[in-house]
Amino acid sequence: MTSSFQFFTFPLCILLILHSSTTLSQPTATAPPPAGPTNITKILEKAGQYTVLLRLFRMTQLGNQINTQLNNSDQGITLFAPTDNAFSALKPGLLNSLSDQQKVELVQFHVVPMFLSTSQFQTVSNPLRTQAGDTTRYMFPLNITTNGIQVNISTGVVNATVANSIYSDGSLAVYQVDTVLLPMRMFGPPAPAPVPVPAKKSKKTNAGDDSPAADDGRVSADVSSGVGLNQNLLGFIVGPVVLVMFCL
């Protein structure tokens, strides 16, 4: 009985020793490294089909500016990203005809300086300010409307639809749009000329105040005539009197 027990326990001990040595020799699992700073360029590169937008980001340095803003501000950013097919639908040569400043404004027009989740599209206030300007009609605003789950964007020149969400982390939201957003300031009719401000009317003076100023010349002439008449009359009377006295 004893020999049989020893026969079974000896191999069991060997297995326990081997298992313990194997477990101790395994390296301790390390925690994954912390996520790096948000990078809009890498997000678009991973998503694919955004080569034209990425090229504009590099040309205008807007990609770096967005990354800096994301990692140094709590305000958040929403990007409406047109696909390569959306850019292909533009008039040939349109992008090349834009100045460097206009290219900057075009890219900024697709950036909203606040984080917008899909649910916030239902309650967002229009017009919506973009990175390119403010909410004035010709200063690069957007208007967003919803119809069920569909999100529509109007620029005053084109209408676009949000196709899907590419990325969202509570700070950055990237949405695919099927049309390049063209701003009114660059592609719409000319802004109407400002209404001229009417000139201020001069303060009216009383009629009595105007009379002396208007009649100064006439009054002076009348006074001079009166003085001359009195002198002639005096000479006409005094002359004969003196002559009579002289004769006496």
One Martini backbone bead per residue (centre of mass of N, CA, C, O) as a GRO file, in nm:
protein
  248
    1MET     BB    1   0.058   0.061  -0.022
    2THR     BB    2   0.301   0.251   0.015
    3SER     BB    3   0.427   0.208  -0.266
    4SER     BB    4   0.182   0.312  -0.426
    5PHE     BB    5   0.177   0.603  -0.312
    6GLN     BB    6   0.464   0.673  -0.405
    7PHE     BB    7   0.415   0.635  -0.710
    8PHE     BB    8   0.204   0.877  -0.733
    9THR     BB    9   0.349   1.123  -0.578
   10PHE     BB   10   0.613   1.169  -0.734
   11PRO     BB   11   0.504   1.276  -1.009
   12LEU     BB   12   0.339   1.505  -0.882
   13CYS     BB   13   0.578   1.667  -0.773
   14ILE     BB   14   0.718   1.713  -1.039
   15LEU     BB   15   0.488   1.877  -1.172
   16LEU     BB   16   0.479   2.105  -0.961
   17ILE     BB   17   0.770   2.207  -1.004
   18LEU     BB   18   0.751   2.270  -1.306
   19HIS     BB   19   0.512   2.474  -1.288
   20SER     BB   20   0.651   2.675  -1.100
   21SER     BB   21   0.898   2.743  -1.283
   22THR     BB   22   0.731   2.843  -1.525
   23THR     BB   23   0.577   3.073  -1.384
   24LEU     BB   24   0.831   3.235  -1.284
   25SER     BB   25   0.960   3.274  -1.582
   26GLN     BB   26   0.738   3.456  -1.646
   27PRO     BB   27   0.655   3.753  -1.750
   28THR     BB   28   0.527   4.040  -1.656
   29ALA     BB   29   0.256   4.207  -1.725
   30THR     BB   30   0.206   4.504  -1.905
   31ALA     BB   31   0.091   4.798  -1.947
   32PRO     BB   32  -0.031   4.990  -2.164
   33PRO     BB   33   0.041   5.250  -2.324
   34PRO     BB   34  -0.027   5.555  -2.348
   35ALA     BB   35  -0.198   5.759  -2.522
   36GLY     BB   36  -0.159   5.972  -2.753
   37PRO     BB   37  -0.200   6.235  -2.917
   38THR     BB   38  -0.410   6.382  -3.108
   39ASN     BB   39  -0.438   6.294  -3.472
   40ILE     BB   40  -0.587   6.389  -3.759
   41THR     BB   41  -0.407   6.264  -3.976
   42LYS     BB   42  -0.413   5.966  -3.877
   43ILE     BB   43  -0.718   5.931  -3.891
   44LEU     BB   44  -0.744   5.979  -4.201
   45GLU     BB   45  -0.544   5.766  -4.295
   46LYS     BB   46  -0.697   5.523  -4.170
   47ALA     BB   47  -0.971   5.572  -4.326
   48GLY     BB   48  -0.940   5.689  -4.591
   49GLN     BB   49  -1.028   5.883  -4.873
   50TYR     BB   50  -0.825   6.170  -4.787
   51THR     BB   51  -0.595   6.298  -4.972
   52VAL     BB   52  -0.684   6.589  -5.036
   53LEU     BB   53  -0.725   6.689  -4.747
   54LEU     BB   54  -0.436   6.625  -4.654
   55ARG     BB   55  -0.297   6.815  -4.854
   56LEU     BB   56  -0.430   7.072  -4.739
   57PHE     BB   57  -0.319   7.045  -4.456
   58ARG     BB   58  -0.021   7.074  -4.540
   59MET     BB   59  -0.033   7.346  -4.698
   60THR     BB   60  -0.185   7.508  -4.442
   61GLN     BB   61  -0.132   7.378  -4.144
   62LEU     BB   62  -0.408   7.275  -4.012
   63GLY     BB   63  -0.334   7.010  -3.880
   64ASN     BB   64  -0.146   7.128  -3.659
   65GLN     BB   65  -0.351   7.326  -3.538
   66ILE     BB   66  -0.556   7.115  -3.446
   67ASN     BB   67  -0.371   6.953  -3.262
   68THR     BB   68  -0.303   7.188  -3.072
   69GLN     BB   69  -0.594   7.252  -2.987
   70LEU     BB   70  -0.669   6.971  -2.872
   71ASN     BB   71  -0.404   6.966  -2.659
   72ASN     BB   72  -0.489   7.291  -2.538
   73SER     BB   73  -0.807   7.224  -2.521
   74ASP     BB   74  -1.168   7.195  -2.414
   75GLN     BB   75  -1.358   7.260  -2.664
   76GLY     BB   76  -1.312   7.134  -2.931
   77ILE     BB   77  -1.383   6.940  -3.244
   78THR     BB   78  -1.532   6.964  -3.577
   79LEU     BB   79  -1.520   6.752  -3.869
   80PHE     BB   80  -1.582   6.793  -4.218
   81ALA     BB   81  -1.511   6.522  -4.442
   82PRO     BB   82  -1.416   6.508  -4.755
   83THR     BB   83  -1.390   6.318  -5.008
   84ASP     BB   84  -1.245   6.242  -5.301
   85ASN     BB   85  -1.515   6.239  -5.455
   86ALA     BB   86  -1.599   6.524  -5.375
   87PHE     BB   87  -1.360   6.667  -5.517
   88SER     BB   88  -1.415   6.546  -5.805
   89ALA     BB   89  -1.696   6.717  -5.836
   90LEU     BB   90  -1.551   6.951  -5.901
   91LYS     BB   91  -1.441   7.190  -6.074
   92PRO     BB   92  -1.203   7.210  -6.281
   93GLY     BB   93  -0.943   7.389  -6.114
   94LEU     BB   94  -1.048   7.519  -5.851
   95LEU     BB   95  -0.821   7.480  -5.642
   96ASN     BB   96  -0.592   7.616  -5.820
   97SER     BB   97  -0.746   7.907  -5.819
   98LEU     BB   98  -0.665   7.939  -5.537
   99SER     BB   99  -0.551   8.090  -5.287
  100ASP     BB  100  -0.394   8.044  -4.998
  101GLN     BB  101  -0.613   8.182  -4.825
  102GLN     BB  102  -0.856   8.027  -4.949
  103LYS     BB  103  -0.761   7.747  -4.858
  104VAL     BB  104  -0.776   7.802  -4.561
  105GLU     BB  105  -1.080   7.880  -4.554
  106LEU     BB  106  -1.189   7.614  -4.666
  107VAL     BB  107  -1.089   7.433  -4.437
  108GLN     BB  108  -1.210   7.598  -4.198
  109PHE     BB  109  -1.513   7.554  -4.295
  110HIS     BB  110  -1.490   7.237  -4.181
  111VAL     BB  111  -1.455   7.379  -3.893
  112VAL     BB  112  -1.565   7.334  -3.559
  113PRO     BB  113  -1.509   7.500  -3.236
  114MET     BB  114  -1.661   7.216  -3.147
  115PHE     BB  115  -1.820   6.961  -2.994
  116LEU     BB  116  -2.019   6.718  -3.192
  117SER     BB  117  -2.259   6.518  -3.156
  118THR     BB  118  -2.514   6.348  -3.294
  119SER     BB  119  -2.729   6.460  -3.088
  120GLN     BB  120  -2.658   6.775  -3.127
  121PHE     BB  121  -2.787   6.823  -3.409
  122GLN     BB  122  -3.083   6.866  -3.297
  123THR     BB  123  -2.987   7.149  -3.109
  124VAL     BB  124  -2.847   7.332  -3.280
  125SER     BB  125  -2.741   7.656  -3.352
  126ASN     BB  126  -2.842   7.890  -3.587
  127PRO     BB  127  -2.579   7.978  -3.696
  128LEU     BB  128  -2.260   7.822  -3.750
  129ARG     BB  129  -1.953   7.844  -3.642
  130THR     BB  130  -1.640   7.875  -3.789
  131GLN     BB  131  -1.297   7.892  -3.831
  132ALA     BB  132  -1.330   8.124  -4.065
  133GLY     BB  133  -1.548   8.283  -3.866
  134ASP     BB  134  -1.881   8.365  -3.843
  135THR     BB  135  -2.247   8.421  -3.842
  136THR     BB  136  -2.235   8.575  -4.081
  137ARG     BB  137  -2.334   8.528  -4.395
  138TYR     BB  138  -2.027   8.623  -4.521
  139MET     BB  139  -1.865   8.454  -4.257
  140PHE     BB  140  -1.878   8.124  -4.260
  141PRO     BB  141  -2.146   7.974  -4.219
  142LEU     BB  142  -2.365   7.721  -4.083
  143ASN     BB  143  -2.638   7.485  -4.156
  144ILE     BB  144  -2.826   7.263  -3.942
  145THR     BB  145  -3.016   6.970  -4.019
  146THR     BB  146  -3.288   6.739  -3.948
  147ASN     BB  147  -3.406   6.391  -4.057
  148GLY     BB  148  -3.397   6.220  -3.820
  149ILE     BB  149  -3.084   6.070  -3.892
  150GLN     BB  150  -3.044   6.301  -4.082
  151VAL     BB  151  -2.772   6.517  -4.186
  152ASN     BB  152  -2.774   6.862  -4.277
  153ILE     BB  153  -2.585   7.090  -4.493
  154SER     BB  154  -2.564   7.451  -4.524
  155THR     BB  155  -2.407   7.735  -4.718
  156GLY     BB  156  -2.580   7.870  -4.979
  157VAL     BB  157  -2.454   7.679  -5.220
  158VAL     BB  158  -2.458   7.400  -5.064
  159ASN     BB  159  -2.554   7.055  -5.007
  160ALA     BB  160  -2.511   6.828  -4.732
  161THR     BB  161  -2.421   6.495  -4.608
  162VAL     BB  162  -2.398   6.289  -4.344
  163ALA     BB  163  -2.275   5.972  -4.366
  164ASN     BB  164  -2.057   5.942  -4.118
  165SER     BB  165  -1.867   5.824  -3.851
  166ILE     BB  166  -1.518   5.820  -3.786
  167TYR     BB  167  -1.480   6.001  -3.511
  168SER     BB  168  -1.491   5.973  -3.135
  169ASP     BB  169  -1.385   6.128  -2.791
  170GLY     BB  170  -1.517   6.418  -2.679
  171SER     BB  171  -1.321   6.624  -2.860
  172LEU     BB  172  -1.335   6.464  -3.137
  173ALA     BB  173  -1.512   6.507  -3.453
  174VAL     BB  174  -1.564   6.291  -3.742
  175TYR     BB  175  -1.721   6.361  -4.061
  176GLN     BB  176  -1.869   6.241  -4.339
  177VAL     BB  177  -1.889   6.399  -4.660
  178ASP     BB  178  -2.035   6.429  -5.000
  179THR     BB  179  -1.946   6.743  -4.986
  180VAL     BB  180  -1.810   7.030  -5.059
  181LEU     BB  181  -1.777   7.315  -4.872
  182LEU     BB  182  -1.918   7.619  -4.996
  183PRO     BB  183  -1.878   7.944  -4.958
  184MET     BB  184  -2.024   8.247  -5.007
  185ARG     BB  185  -1.771   8.438  -5.011
  186MET     BB  186  -1.643   8.262  -5.267
  187PHE     BB  187  -1.923   8.128  -5.438
  188GLY     BB  188  -2.112   8.351  -5.425
  189PRO     BB  189  -2.265   8.618  -5.437
  190PRO     BB  190  -2.232   8.924  -5.391
  191ALA     BB  191  -2.226   9.137  -5.157
  192PRO     BB  192  -2.406   9.369  -5.043
  193ALA     BB  193  -2.423   9.685  -5.021
  194PRO     BB  194  -2.402   9.914  -4.804
  195VAL     BB  195  -2.595  10.120  -4.634
  196PRO     BB  196  -2.622  10.439  -4.635
  197VAL     BB  197  -2.562  10.697  -4.425
  198PRO     BB  198  -2.729  10.948  -4.322
  199ALA     BB  199  -2.702  11.270  -4.305
  200LYS     BB  200  -2.677  11.515  -4.089
  201LYS     BB  201  -2.874  11.759  -3.988
  202SER     BB  202  -2.887  12.077  -3.954
  203LYS     BB  203  -2.955  12.313  -3.736
  204LYS     BB  204  -3.215  12.505  -3.692
  205THR     BB  205  -3.301  12.835  -3.718
  206ASN     BB  206  -3.445  13.109  -3.647
  207ALA     BB  207  -3.591  13.356  -3.824
  208GLY     BB  208  -3.489  13.594  -3.643
  209ASP     BB  209  -3.183  13.509  -3.665
  210ASP     BB  210  -3.158  13.543  -3.984
  211SER     BB  211  -3.232  13.839  -4.057
  212PRO     BB  212  -2.980  14.008  -3.985
  213ALA     BB  213  -2.779  13.851  -4.160
  214ALA     BB  214  -2.934  13.897  -4.433
  215ASP     BB  215  -2.968  14.240  -4.374
  216ASP     BB  216  -2.699  14.388  -4.336
  217GLY     BB  217  -2.663  14.541  -4.604
  218ARG     BB  218  -2.935  14.693  -4.607
  219VAL     BB  219  -2.910  14.841  -4.334
  220SER     BB  220  -2.652  14.995  -4.399
  221ALA     BB  221  -2.768  15.147  -4.641
  222ASP     BB  222  -2.998  15.291  -4.489
  223VAL     BB  223  -2.824  15.446  -4.288
  224SER     BB  224  -2.655  15.600  -4.493
  225SER     BB  225  -2.892  15.744  -4.631
  226GLY     BB  226  -3.000  15.890  -4.378
  227VAL     BB  227  -2.751  16.057  -4.315
  228GLY     BB  228  -2.731  16.206  -4.588
  229LEU     BB  229  -3.014  16.343  -4.573
  230ASN     BB  230  -2.970  16.506  -4.315
  231GLN     BB  231  -2.730  16.672  -4.417
  232ASN     BB  232  -2.876  16.813  -4.654
  233LEU     BB  233  -3.103  16.946  -4.488
  234LEU     BB  234  -2.922  17.111  -4.304
  235GLY     BB  235  -2.786  17.277  -4.533
  236PHE     BB  236  -3.051  17.407  -4.649
  237ILE     BB  237  -3.121  17.569  -4.383
  238VAL     BB  238  -2.852  17.714  -4.289
  239GLY     BB  239  -2.761  17.879  -4.532
  240PRO     BB  240  -2.975  18.118  -4.544
  241VAL     BB  241  -2.936  18.220  -4.256
  242VAL     BB  242  -2.645  18.314  -4.285
  243LEU     BB  243  -2.695  18.514  -4.519
  244VAL     BB  244  -2.886  18.708  -4.370
  245MET     BB  245  -2.694  18.783  -4.137
  246PHE     BB  246  -2.473  18.908  -4.321
  247CYS     BB  247  -2.643  19.139  -4.441
  248LEU     BB  248  -2.705  19.279  -4.156
   0.00000   0.00000   0.00000
